[in-house]
Amino acid sequence: MLRFSAHLSFLYLELPFAQRMEAAQSAGFAAIECAVPEVPATEMRARAQDLGLTVVGINTTPGEAEGERIGYAALPGREQAFARNLDAALDYAATAEAGHVHVLAGNIDGIARRDAEATFMRNMESAIRSAEKAGVRLVIEGLNSRDRPGYFVSRSQDAFAYAKRLGSPHFKVMFDTYHVQIMEGDILARLETHLPLIGHIQVSGVPGRSEPDSGELNHREIFAAIDRL
């Protein structure tokens, strides 16, 4: 049976963060997730427990420098910044009882692809060990190059390749129908082929990242296919 999570960095933005959790529960969501949490981890856990919500996941925090606002994981020379960033995210996730941390890999414009990839793989090998100790899963997501030009991973196919190479149950792919449709399409076949490597699925309408009941994708059929799988 499908269980739906409200992404509180996109939904109910007219409300303070804590009230967004209540709005999600009132709307019938079983879980919540967000990019950057806006309340302390202990408060997140307590409120979620009171409301009967599961905390699905959070992101590593974006960097402050213009070129690092979508992460560090693939940036040569920024390994220590990434390690600090990851440790803070894992700490928060473990305390809040969140299931995963979405690792932001960074914009690699001006960096040789092979250097970025080598940096990413080294960082992930270390990060996986930390995630295992924390009892948290890491996920990586392909972000389409139209919205995020220069991002390290733009296609789900590449994200799946990294997951295969790393071969850890603590490293999976976050499959976002919005990004995948823009870059690759063929949503149902990709889900069927790669489901064991997928740790979480996000959905929204294409174009415009709107509600999933609008746009060019038939999310009703996508949901039915996921349920069958």
C-alpha positions in Angstrom: 0.0 0.0 0.0 1.3 3.5 -0.9 2.0 5.9 1.9 2.2 9.6 1.2 4.6 12.2 2.7 4.0 15.9 2.7 7.1 17.9 1.7 7.0 20.8 4.1 9.5 22.9 2.1 6.9 23.1 -0.7 3.5 22.7 1.0 1.6 24.9 3.5 4.3 27.6 3.2 1.9 30.3 4.6 2.2 28.6 8.0 5.0 28.4 10.5 6.9 25.1 10.2 5.3 23.4 13.3 1.8 24.3 12.0 2.7 22.8 8.6 3.1 19.4 10.4 -0.4 19.8 11.8 -1.8 20.7 8.4 -0.2 17.7 6.8 -1.7 15.4 9.5 -5.1 17.0 9.1 -4.9 16.5 5.3 -4.3 12.8 5.8 -0.6 12.5 5.2 1.1 9.7 7.0 4.6 11.3 6.9 6.5 14.5 6.4 9.8 15.5 4.9 11.6 18.8 4.3 14.8 20.2 2.7 16.2 22.2 5.7 14.3 21.7 9.0 13.1 24.9 10.7 12.7 23.5 14.2 15.2 21.7 16.5 15.4 17.9 16.0 13.9 17.1 19.4 10.9 19.3 18.6 10.5 17.6 15.2 10.5 14.2 16.8 8.1 15.1 19.6 5.6 16.9 17.3 5.8 14.0 14.8 5.1 11.5 17.5 2.2 13.5 18.9 0.7 13.7 15.5 1.3 10.1 14.5 3.6 11.2 11.6 6.7 9.5 10.3 9.7 11.8 9.5 10.9 10.5 6.2 13.9 12.7 5.5 15.9 15.9 5.3 18.6 17.3 3.1 22.2 18.1 3.9 22.2 21.9 4.3 23.2 24.0 1.4 26.5 26.0 1.5 26.5 29.7 2.0 28.8 30.6 -0.9 27.0 31.2 -4.2 28.7 28.2 -5.9 28.0 25.9 -3.0 24.3 26.4 -2.4 23.5 22.9 -3.6 26.1 21.1 -1.6 29.7 19.9 -1.4 29.8 16.2 -1.9 31.4 16.2 -5.3 33.6 19.3 -4.9 37.4 18.7 -4.7 39.0 20.5 -1.8 35.7 20.8 0.1 35.9 17.4 1.8 36.1 18.7 5.3 33.2 21.1 4.7 31.2 18.1 3.4 32.1 15.9 6.4 30.9 18.6 8.8 27.8 19.2 6.8 27.0 15.5 6.7 27.7 14.9 10.4 25.3 17.7 11.3 22.6 16.2 9.0 23.0 12.7 10.3 22.9 14.0 13.9 19.7 15.8 13.2 18.2 12.8 11.4 19.1 10.4 14.1 17.6 12.6 16.8 14.4 13.4 14.8 14.1 9.7 13.8 14.2 10.6 10.2 14.7 7.8 7.7 17.1 9.4 5.2 19.4 12.3 4.5 19.4 13.6 0.9 23.0 14.3 0.1 23.5 17.5 -2.0 26.4 16.9 -4.3 27.1 20.4 -5.6 27.6 22.5 -8.8 30.6 21.2 -10.7 30.9 24.0 -13.4 34.6 24.5 -14.0 35.6 21.1 -12.4 36.7 18.1 -14.5 34.0 15.5 -14.3 36.5 12.7 -13.4 37.8 14.8 -10.5 34.3 15.5 -9.2 33.3 11.9 -9.5 36.4 10.6 -7.7 35.7 13.1 -4.9 32.1 12.1 -4.7 32.9 8.4 -4.5 35.5 8.9 -1.8 33.1 11.1 0.2 30.3 8.6 -0.1 32.4 5.6 1.0 33.1 7.5 4.2 29.6 8.9 4.5 28.0 5.4 4.2 30.0 4.2 7.2 28.8 7.2 9.2 25.2 6.6 8.1 25.4 3.0 9.1 26.5 4.1 12.6 23.7 6.6 12.8 21.0 4.2 11.5 20.1 6.6 8.7 20.0 6.0 4.9 21.7 8.3 2.4 19.9 9.2 -0.8 21.0 11.1 -3.9 18.7 12.6 -6.5 19.2 13.7 -10.1 18.3 17.4 -10.5 17.4 18.3 -14.0 19.8 20.6 -15.8 17.2 23.1 -16.9 16.5 24.1 -13.3 19.9 23.2 -11.9 22.5 23.7 -14.6 25.9 22.3 -13.6 24.7 20.1 -10.8 26.8 16.9 -10.4 23.9 14.4 -11.1 21.2 15.4 -13.5 19.9 12.0 -14.6 18.5 9.2 -12.6 20.5 6.8 -14.7 23.7 8.2 -13.3 22.4 8.1 -9.8 21.5 4.5 -10.2 25.0 3.8 -11.5 26.5 5.3 -8.4 24.2 3.3 -6.2 25.3 0.1 -7.9 28.9 0.9 -7.6 28.6 1.7 -3.9 26.5 -1.4 -3.3 25.2 -0.4 0.2 21.7 -0.7 1.6 22.5 2.7 3.3 22.9 4.4 -0.1 19.8 4.6 -2.4 18.4 6.9 -5.1 15.6 9.4 -4.6 13.5 9.1 -7.7 11.6 12.4 -8.5 9.1 12.1 -11.3 9.5 15.8 -12.1 13.3 15.7 -12.7 13.2 12.3 -14.4 10.5 13.3 -16.8 12.3 16.4 -17.8 15.7 14.7 -18.3 14.8 11.1 -19.4 11.1 10.2 -19.4 10.0 6.6 -19.5 9.0 6.8 -15.8 7.3 3.4 -15.5 10.1 1.4 -17.1 12.7 3.1 -15.0 10.7 2.4 -11.8 10.3 -1.3 -12.7 13.9 -1.7 -13.7 15.5 0.1 -10.7 13.1 -0.3 -7.9 15.6 -2.2 -5.6 17.9 0.8 -5.8 15.2 3.4 -5.0 14.9 4.6 -1.4 12.2 7.2 -1.8 10.0 8.6 -4.6 8.9 12.2 -5.0 6.2 13.4 -7.3 4.9 16.6 -8.9 3.4 17.9 -12.1 5.5 18.6 -15.2 6.0 21.4 -16.2 6.0 23.8 -13.3 6.5 21.4 -10.4 2.8 21.7 -9.6 0.4 19.3 -8.0 0.7 15.8 -9.4 -2.9 15.8 -10.7 -1.9 18.4 -13.3 0.5 18.5 -16.2 1.7 15.9 -18.7 2.3 13.0 -16.4 -0.4 10.5 -15.4 0.4 10.1 -11.8 -2.7 8.0 -11.2 -1.1 5.3 -13.4 2.3 5.9 -11.9 0.9 5.3 -8.4 -0.9 2.2 -9.6 2.3 0.9 -11.1 4.3 1.5 -7.9 1.6 -0.3 -5.9 1.9 -3.3 -8.2 5.7 -3.4 -7.9 
